[in-house]
Amino acid sequence: MIPADVHAQLRQAHAQGNYAPLLQLIPYASLIGIQCSRDGDDLLFCLPASADNIGNPLLPAIHGGVIAGFMELSAALYLLIFSESASIPRIIDFSIDYLRAGLYRDTYARCQLWRQGRRVTNVAITAWQGDPDQPIATARAHFKIKELPVPLK
């Protein structure tokens, strides 16, 4: 179960459009520097360029594991904010397609909820740099969730 204080933080972050306090609760998000902002009714995730995230210093390019971690964490945060889950989403499966090198610049991601069942949720994630029509990676994630209990009448 998600503690009541975390639910309150989620609601407050979404109401104010300030997700920084929420991201500070996740050590990996702080480590790689993930940022989140509201973009209309949607969320936009950002992985700012950082020398600590470089995997290939010759290009230089972001490490593929950092890109995958950024995309997976973006999907989990998206579900926390937009789903009606009673628990923190737990990853079942994550599949990524690297389409081009993630160069040393800001990287963005957007998530799309494909299906939310009672126990499993599917999310598509697209990451890009500069032009959203030229993604550097796409991914699919399946999460285990727990439905909120239906109140008795």
Buried (B, 14 or more C-beta within 10 A) or exposed (E): EBEEEBEEBBEEBBEEEEBEEBBEEEEEBEEBBBBBEBEEEEBBBBBEBBEEBBBBEEEBBBBBEBBBBBBBBBBBBBBBBBBEBEEBBEEBEBEBEBBEBBBBEEBBBBBEBEEBEEEBBBBBBBBBBEEEEEBBBBBBBBBBBBBEEEEEE
